[in-house]
Amino acid sequence: MKFRGSDAAAHGGVGLLAFTTELVAGEEQLEAARDLAVDQGVARPRLVQVPWIGGKAYLAAALAEGDGFVEKLFGETKPDLAGLNRATFSAMLSEDGAQLVEALLQADVPNPLGVRYELEYAGLRPALDVRLRADYKRVYEELSWGFEIGAAYQGVGVRAGTESATQKLIESGAIQVEVLHFTDDAQLHARVDQAIKWFQDRILEEFFVSSLQPPLKENLLERAIAAATAMGAATLNEALANEGLAERLAEELGLSTNALGALAQGGGQAGAAGGAESPFALKAQFTFRDIDQTELKTITLDWTEARAERRTAAPQGLLTGMQAAPNIVEADASDDFWDRLRVNVRPLGDFPSLGVRRLVVQLAYPNEEAPTEQKAFTFETGEDAPEVFAAWTEGGPIAYRLLTEAHFVDDGPWPGPPVQGSPWRLSRSLELAVHPLSELPRVELELSPGTVNFSETPQVQVDVRVGDKHIATKKLSEDTPVAVVRRRLDPAAEGAMPTLAAKPTWFLAEGGRVEGEWTPVEGTAFLVHAPWRSKRSIRVFPLLPPDFIDAMVTLTMTENGRSASEVVRFAAGERATKTIELPSLSEPPPPVRVDALVIRGDGSTFLGSPFDTTDPVILVSDREGPVRQIAVRLLSGPTLAEHKLMAVQVEFLDPEDNAVDCVVFTESRREPTMVVWPVEPGQPFKVRYRVTRYSLEGISAMGAIEQTSASPLLIRAVVAT
């Protein structure tokens, strides 16, 4: 609607834009998602809607000013965070805004007027056995330099630019990745790649704001090709191959030579001038944040266990898929628009699936205390036709007050009071769409396994409370590993901002139970981890004759009336050290009892005397014999990163060059470690070993096989020259 006359400015604008958007996935999109999940190994994928923690929706226009893009916001609203994620916009526009919107809506081509959602959810961060340290100040400076004005659309893209900046920062040591455990090069590379990917996602979350921007990659490419041709080059690549010509071209376009090269590489030469894609085809774009310097500190991210963390999804779209052509109405001072308020009221949501019996929406003008017009609308199941609320304003503002009241069935999926309503609030929307749950405080919490192992703890009971009030008890097991807690909250009884907390109780496989502590919960997910507070890691070294038949070592840990055992077996021919970990409920863990049985090649048996130990290495032999302990120490500077290293691995070899034991040094694990090695009677003592050094990118450099009789064994981080 466009308004003419002096009254328009007095009422806040000369234009009113009203429309409704929905954020839904079509069946074709859902089927594509299922197919992708199947391709990734999920046999029977089940898709459910993300439970949003909070969110907003923005009406904006992506405008070109000079060589850059500017996002102009016209309005903000809170979407319905359930069902169709519907957002109803009713934005008052200035004179310039009204003219712009009218021109965009009447244009024959796709327009840059669109809607951007910002929806918060809890995502699961995987356990990677990785630590990452980052100097945020250097990260910010690198990104600031790389994302100068316009860099977000110069053919590079924020994601690609972030990846490039991350790689430079890893090479310089500003970002240090430490893999705590790995079995081979492939696993190390995989964990490094995953950690870097998660860190890049975090950079996008913390350093950038999503914005509605149409990419002009095609237009820039057109201009670059045209300018290169005007300078006498046959192609853009030919111009870039000439250093002087490339500098002139970059200066004319206002780009850096790096951005120009990335533009040519990403866009190619074909299809730029007449591509089918509109210059206003929307893609995810970002604006660089201006971050306070006090926030730029060195941080350490610990990915040793899975956790839920808050993330933001920013889906967006242009207003090109309207069901009908926009209706533009003009009104002037002689019309009764300012004298008459008319609001269309409609319900949202599937009442039966929500456990809703009826929804009551009450409107009052100008307010509920002294209304000149007040009316309540009742919507039952299956009734979705809009109702109309009308009132004479008599020159007052076009705004009203409303409250909602939902009546619930007794055994519905959302337990809580049978009748629950929202407080009175102000609204200016002329298209009022109301969801029964959108105004009600509620808890929706998914309980799922983290590091818990159901073979160790067959059942875990999780109690959930809000404030001091217990609201649910759920039990997780291998058959039912996931449970969902839903409850509507009564702010008057439970507080306006109640604290949500959960407490696990583990039932152990060998009997007994362990009760955890109440833990505050943020977001919509609570991960149940194992009850263990520490663990004892033991390397079992086989010092056995070549013809042995079998060997078994039983390691038993006893604490608080609980006994847990682990059996390590060496079959004939096995020579490599094996590592086991025994979890403990106490810190530090208690000693372990060691029982060893060896079957020799002639069929005779050797039963070692049981003993208790806290040593990290246990020797298995078919007889009592001399051994020697070797301390292994790493010689390096204050950090491995200053040597461009992520890890140093020392393998101890048998006469056939097979690795029988291994020690790995990383940034946080540089303390000396102990290795046990047999002493052959009458022979000089010697140990054969090989050192492999891993760069900051995870690239391995294997050294030559060496031997020594020294203890401690000193391993240099840097190869001696």
N, C-alpha and C positions, 0 to 999 in steps of 0.2 A: 504494500500500500504506500502511495505517495501522498503527502499532505501539502496543501498550499495555505498560505496565510500566516499571520503573526502567532496564532495559537500553537502552531506546530513547534516552533522553537521553544516556546514556553513549556511544552510537554516533553522536552528532551530530544527532539529530533524531527526530521521532516520525512522519515521513511520507516516502515515497519516490515521486516522480513520474518515470515513464520513458516516453518516446515518441520517435518519429523524424519529422522533417519533410524535405521535398524542396522545392527552389526550381527550378521548371521552367516553360517556356512551352508552353502547349498549342497544338495545330495551328491552332485558330481564332485565337489571339493572334498566331501567326507569320504567318498569312495576312493579318490586319489590318495587321501591320507592313509586309508586302510591298506591300499596297495603298497605304499611306501613302507609302512610298518611291517608288512609281510616280507618285503624285500630285505629288510634289516633284521629278520629273524624272529619276529613276533608272530607266533602261529595263529592266534585268534585275537586280533586287536579289538579292544573295546574303547570307543571314543566317548568321553564325557565332557561336559562344559567346564571350563576353568572357573573355579570359585574366585571371583575377583575380590580383593581386599578393599579397594576403593578406586575412584577414578573420576575423570572429568571429560567433557567433550567440548571442542572449540569450533566455532564457525570462523573461517579465515579465508583470505584471498592471497594467492601467491602472485605478487606483482613484480614486474621488472623495472628497476630504476637504474639507469646507466648500464653498467656491465654486471651488476649483481642482482640478487633477488631479495625481496623484502616481503615478509609475511605480515599482513595486516589483519589483526583480530577484530571481529565484529561482535562476538558474543561468546559466553561460556555457560555451560549448563552441566548438571550432574545427571548422567544417564542412569537408567534402570539397570542395576548390576545383576540382573537375573533374566532368564528367558531370552528375549530378543535384543537385549542391551539397547533399548530404544531411548533416543534422546530427542526431546522436543525443543526446538529453538524458536525464540521470539525476540528478535534483536531490533532495538531502535537505532536508526541510521542518521548520520549527519547528511547535509545536502550533497557533499561530495560522495559520501558512501552510497546514498540512494541512487545517484546518477551512475556510479560505477556498477552497482549490483544490477540495475535495470539493463545497462548495456551488456553485461555478461550474460544475463538470463535470456536476452533476446538474440544473442549472437548465434549464428548458424554453425559455428565450430565449437568443439569442446572448450569449456571455459575453466579458468583456474580458481573458481570459487569452490571451496570444499570444506570437509569436516575432518578434524583430527581428534581421535580418542587417545587418552592416556590412562591406561588401566593397570593397576598394581596387582601383582599376584605373587605367591610363594613358589619358587622353583627349587628343584633338588640339585644341590651341588655334589658331584660324585667324589668318592674317596680315591685319590690318585697316588697316595704316598709321596706327595710332592710338597715342598715349601718354595715360595717365591718371594723374593725381596725386591722392592722397587723404590727408587728415589723419585717421589712424585714431582719434585720441583723440576728435575731434568726431563721427566716424561712430559710435563706441562709445557716446558720451554720448547721441546722438540715438536710437539703438536702445534704450538702457537706459531712456530716458524713454518711448519709444513702447511697449515691451514690458514693462509693469508686470505684476504678478501677474495671470495669467489672460488677458493680451492675446493669447496664442497661440491662444485658441479663441473670442475674442469676435466672431466673425463677420468679422473682418478677415483673419486668417490671416497666417502669417509671410511668405509671398511678397508678398502685397499690402502688408503693413506695411513690408517692406524696400523695395519700389518707391516708396512714399510718402516714406519717410525719405531715400532716394537723391535724389529730386527736390528736396526741401528743401535737401539738402547741396550740390547742384549750383547752386541759386539763390544760396546763401550763399557759394559759392566754396570750400567745404571739399573738394569734388570738382571737379577740373578736367579736362575732356576736350579733347585736342588732336588734330585730324585733320591729318596731315602732308601728304596729297595728296588732292585731290578735283577732279572735273571739273565738277560742277554741284551744285545744292542737294539733289537727290534722293540722289546718292551720299553727300554729307556727312551727311544725315539717317540714311541706312541704316547708315553706319559708326558714327555716334554711338550709335544704338540698339543695335547689336551689342556695342559696347564696354561700354555700361552693363549690358546683360544678362549679359555675362560677369563683370563686377564684382559684380553682385548674387549670382551663383552663388558667387563667391569669399567674399562676406560670409556666406552661409549655411554654407559649409564651415568658415570660421574662427571665427565668432561664435556658432554654434548647434550643439547636439548633438541628433541625431535621437532621439526617444523614442516609446514605444508609448503613445498617448493617444487615447481616443475623444472626438471633438468633441461638445460639448453645445450647439452652435449652436441646434438645434431647441428644447432645453429653455430656454435663455436667451431665445429669442424668445417662447416660450410665456409665460414669467414677465413679460417686458416688456409683452406685449399685455395680460395679465391686470392688471398693475399700472396701465397706462395707462387701462384701462377702469374700474378701481376709483377712479381720480382724476377720472372724469367725462368722459374723452375718448372719442370714438367709435372712433378708430383710433389705432395707435401713431404714424403720421405726423402726425396732428392734435396729439398730445401734444408731439411734437418741434418742431412749428411754433411752439409757445408757449414762449418762453425760460424763464420761471419754472417751468412745468410740466416742461419737459425736465430742468432742474437737479434738481428734486425726484425725478423718475423715476430719473435717473442715480445720485443719492445712495442711493436705496432699493435699487437693484440692485448697488451697489458698482462701477459702471462710470464711465468718463469719458464726457462728452457726445459726444466724437468717436467713441469706440468704439460707443456706443449708436446713433449715426447710421449708422455703417457696418453695424451689425447689421441695422438696419431696411432699409437699401438692399440688402444682399446677400441677406437672407432673405425679403423680401416679407411679405405678410400671410396668404397662403394656405398651407394644408398644414402649418402649424407644429404644431398640436395632434395631428393624427392622421396624420402623414406615414408612408409605408411604410418609410422608412429607420430602422433601429434606432438608438437613441442611442449604441449601442456600435459603429456602423459605423466601421471604421477608416480614417483618413486620415493622410497624412504630417504629423507634428507635430514640434515642436522645443522644446528647452529652451535658454534663453540661457546662454552660458558666462560664468563669472567670470574675466575676463582680467587678467593682471598689467599694471599701468600701464606697466611698462618696455617692453612689446610694442607700445604704442600710439604709433607713430611715423608720420611722413609717408612714404609709400611711392610709388614710381613704377613703373607697369606698362607695359612696352614690348611692344606687339603689332605690331611691324613685320615679324616673320616667324613662320611656324607652328612650334609646339613641342609636345612631349608634356608633360603635367603630371599629377600624381597627383590623383585624385579619389576620392570615396567614394559608393557606391550603398547605400541603406538600405531595401531592400524589407522589408515586414513584413506580417503577417497574424494574424488571430485563429483560435483553435482551434475553428472552427465547421464545418470540412470534414473531420472525422475519418471514416475509412472504416467504423468500427464504434463502437458506444457504449463509452465508457471502462469498463474493468473495475477496480472498487475492491475490494481485498482487505484484510481485517483480520487482524493477527497479534498474539499476545500472548506473554508470557514462556514459556508452555508449548509454543509452536511451535518448530520447528527452523530458523526463518529465519536467526537469528543464527549457527547452527551450520553452515549449509550455504550455500556460494557456488555460484550457477548463472548462467552467462553464455552467451547465444546469440551465436555468431560467424558472420558472413556476409560474403561478398565483394561489392564494388561495382565498377562499370565494365565496359566492353566490352573483354574481353581481346584479341581479334583487332585492333581498331582502335588499341589502345595498344601492340601488339607484345609482349604478355605471354604467356608460355607457361604459367606456373603461379604461384600465390601461396601462400606458406607463412606461417601465423600461429602463433606459439608463445606459450603462456601458462604462467605459473608462479605458484604461491601458496606462501607469502606473497611470496617473491622468487626470483630466479634463482640466488642463491648457495647457499641452503639450502632448496630447495623441498620441501614435503610432497606437492605434486601438480604435475606438469608434463606438458604435452601439446602436440603440434604438429599443426595441421590443414592439409591440402594441398587447394587448390582448383584444378581444371583448367578449361579453356575450357568454358563451358556449365553448369558446376556452381555453382548459386547457392542451394541449400538450406542452411539454417543448421545448424551443428554446435554441440554443447553441451559446455561445459567446467564440470566440477563439482569442488568440493573442500570438505572439512570444515574449518571455521574454528577450532573449539575455542575460541570466545570472542574470536578475533582480529578485526581490522577487515575490513569487506567491501571489500577492495581487492586488486588483483593487479598483476603485472608482465607486460608483453607486448613482443614485437618482431615485425616483419614482414620477409619476404624474398621479393623478386620475381625471377623468372627470365624473361629477355627473349630474343626471337628475334634472329638476327644482323642482319637487314635491316629492322628495325622503324622506326617514325617517331620513336622516342626513342633516339638513339645513346647508348652508354655501356657500362659494365661489363656482362658477360652475366648476372651475379648481383649483386643489390644489396639490402642490408637496412638497416633502421633500428636505432638503439640501443634498449636496453631502456628502457621508460618505465612510469610508474604510471597505472593506470586504475581507475575505480570504476563504469564503465558496465556494466549488465547486458544491454544490447543493443549488441554491438560490431560495427560495420560498418566494413570496411577496404577502402580503395581502394589499388591497387598504387603509385600515384604520390604519394598525399597525404603520406606521411612522408619522401619522397625529395627532397633538394635538386636543383633542376633549373632550366634556363634555357629560356624560351620568348620569343623576341624577334622582333618583326615589323619588317622593314626596308621602308620606304615612302618615296615622294618627298615632299620638303618644297618648297624653292624651286628645286630642280634642274629644268633645261629640257633635255629629251632631244634637241631640235634643236641645242643648243649642245654638249652632252655626250651623244652617243648611247648610251654605256655607262658605268656606274659599278660598280666592284668594291668590295665591302664585306667587310673582314676582321673577324672577331669573335674575341676572346680572353677567357678567364677567368683572372684573375691574369696569369701569364706564359705560359700555355698557349694556343696557337692552336686554336680548336675548329671554325671554319667559314669558308668563303669563298663569297659569293653575288654574282651579277651582276644588276644591274637595267638594264632598257632600256625603250623604249616598248612593246614587245610583252609584256614581263614586268616591270611596274613594282614589284611587291611580292614579297618573299620572306620566308620564316619560318625561323628558326634554332631548333631544339629539341635539347637535350642534357641528359642526366642527369649530375650532378656527383658526384665521389667526394670527400667532405669530407676523408678521410684524406690523399689525394694532392694536392688542390687547395686545401685550407684550408677552415675552417668558414664564413668569410664572404668568399668570393672577390670580387674586383672585376671587373665586366663592362665591357668597353670595345670600341669599334668604330672602324675607320679606313677612310674612303672613298678611292678612287683614281679620278679622273675621266679618261676618254679623250675628248679634244676632237674636235669635228667637223672642224676644219682640220688635224688631226694633232697628235701629241704627247700627253703625259699630265701630270697634276698629282696629286701624292700628298699627301693630307691628314695630319692628326695623329691620334693615338689620343685618343679622347674617352670619358670615363666615361659609362656608360648607367645611368639610373635608370628603373625601371618595365619595361614590356614592349614599348616601341616606340622605334625609332631612325629619325629623319627625316633623309633625305639632302638637304642643301641644295646650292646652287650653289657652285662653287669660288672665286668672286670675293671679293676682299678689299675692293674699293672700286669706285666707278663715277664716270664723268664725265658730268654732266648739261649738255646744250647746248641753248639755244633758237636756232632758225634763223629769222631775221626776213626776210621777202621784201620787198625794196625794188624792185619791178618795175613797168614801165609797164602801163597798163590793157589793152593789146592783146597782151601776151606770150602765146605759145603753150604753152610748156613750160619747166620749170626743174628741174635735178637737181643735188643737192649730195651728194658722196660724202665721208663722214667715215671715216678709217682710223686705227686705233690699233695700234701695233706695240710688242711687248715680249717679251723672252726668246725670240726666234725665232718668236713667234706674231703673226699679223696678222689683225685682225677689222675688217670694214667695215660701215657702215650707210648706206643711200641714202635721202635725203629728197627727195621729189618734190612740186613745186607744179604742178598742172594749171591750165589757163587759168581765170582768175577767182578763184583761191584767194589770199586776202590775209592769212589768220591765221597767226600764229607757230606753228611746230611744235617740240615738245620731244622729244629723243631721249636715251637713256642708253646709254653704252658701258661694259660691265663690264670690270674690270681685275683681274689677279692680284697687283698690287702696290699699295702705299699710300705716298704718294699716286699716283693714276693718271698715266701719261705724257701728253704733248701729243698732239693729233690732227692729222692731215694733212687739209686741206680742198681739194677739187677741185670747181669749180662750172661748169656748162654751162647757158646760157640760150638759148632759141630765141625771137627777137623776132617781132613781128607781121608783119614783111615777109619772114620766112623766113630772115633772116640769123642767124648764131649768134655768141655771145660766150663765149669760154673764158677764165675767170679764171686768173690765175697761182696755182699751188698754194702753200700756205703752212701752217706749223705754228703751232698756237695752244693756249693754255690758257684763253682767255676763255670765259665762260659764254654769250656771245651772239655769233652769227655773222650778218653781213649778206649777203644775196644780191641782186645787182644786175646789170643788163645793161651796165653801164659803170662806170668809176671815177668816183665822185662824193663830195661832202662829206657827212659824217654827224656827228651829235653824240651824245655819251654823256651820259646823264642818271642821276645817282645818286638812288635812291628810298629815303627814310628814313622810319621810323615814329616818331612822337612819342607816347609813352605813359608811364604810371607804371611802377613796378617790375614789375608783372605786368598782363597783359591782363584777368585775372579780376577785378581791383579795378574795372575799367570794365565788368564784366559781359559781357566779350567772349571768344569762342573764337578768332576769326580776323578779319583785315581783308584784303580783296581789292581790288587796284587793276587796273582794266582800261584799256588804252590803245586809243583808238578812231580809226578812219579818218574821212574826211569824211561817210561814209554811216552813221556810228554803229555800225559793225561792230567787234567786239573783235579786234584783231590781235596783241595781246600782253597778258600777265597776270602780276601779281606777287601772291603770297599771303604774309602775315605770320601766324605762329602763335607760341605761347609760346616754343618752343625755336628758332624761326627768325625772329628779329627783326633780324638784321644787315642793313645796307644792301645793296641789290642794284643791278645796272646794267641800263639799258635803252638800246638804240641807236635813234636816230630820224633820218630823213633831213632834210637842210637844202635847201630849195628856193632856187635862186639868185635873188637880188633880192627875196625875200619875207621878211618878219619870221618868226623862228623861233617856233613854238608847238606845244604838245602838248595833245591833248584826252584827258581821262581821266574815269573814274567810279569811286567808292569804294563798296564794299558791306561792311557790318559784320555779323558773325554773332554772335548772343548765345550764352550758355553752353548753351542748349538747341538751338542750331543754326538759329535763326530768323534769316532774312536781312532787312536793312534797306538798300535801295539808295539811294544818294545821287544828286544831280543831276549832269549832265555839266558838267565844269569844264575850263578850259584855262590853261596857264601856259607861260612861257618860262624859268622859273627852274631852276637846277640847283645844289644838289640840290633834288629835289621832296620837300617835307615833308608827310607824311600824318598827320593827327591821328587818334588812336584814338577820341577823343570829338568829336562834332560841335560846332563852335564856336557859341555862342549870342550 
